Amino acid sequence: MIHHVSIGTNDIARARAFYDPLMALLGFRSLSNHAASCDYGIAEIQFSVETPVDGRPASAGNGVHICFQALDRSMVREFHRLALAHGGTDAGEPGIRAQYDAHYYGAFALDPDGNKIEAVTFAAE
C-alpha cells in the first residue's frame, strides 16, 4: 500500500500555481504551506511536490508518471485543460486508451518541471 507520492520541483511557487487547481478538482486540499513543499490530500498527505532534500536540482524521471483517479470523463478533460492553462504541456489528449482497457479514459500532461501526470477514469460517458 502506498502512503504518499512526492515529486520534485525547482520552483515551489510555480508548482503551487500549477497543482492547486488540479488537486482541488480531484478533491484534494492543500495541507501545508511550507517554503520547500506543496502537500495535498484529504486528511493526510497523499501527494506532494517539493524541492529535493539533497539540494541538487529536481529532474523528471524518464518512464515515471503519477496517475490520479478521476470520477468521470468530464473530470479527465477538465484536469487536462487546467494543466495546460496553468503552465503544463500536453503529453496525451483526453481519450480512450484501448491498449490498456476498452473503458480506460485518460489524459496526460507534463508539469512545469517536466513531471508526467495523468488523470484516468473507467466510468462510461
Sequence and secondary structure as in RCSB ss.txt:
>XXXX:A:sequence
MIHHVSIGTNDIARARAFYDPLMALLGFRSLSNHAASCDYGIAEIQFSVETPVDGRPASAGNGVHICFQALDRSM
VREFHRLALAHGGTDAGEPGIRAQYDAHYYGAFALDPDGNKIEAVTFAAE
>XXXX:A:secstr
    EEEE S HHHHHHHHHHHHHHHT EEEEE SSEEEEESSSEEEEEE  TTSS     TT EEEEE SSHHH
HHHHHHHHHHTT EEEEEEEE TTT TT EEEEEE TTS EEEEEE    
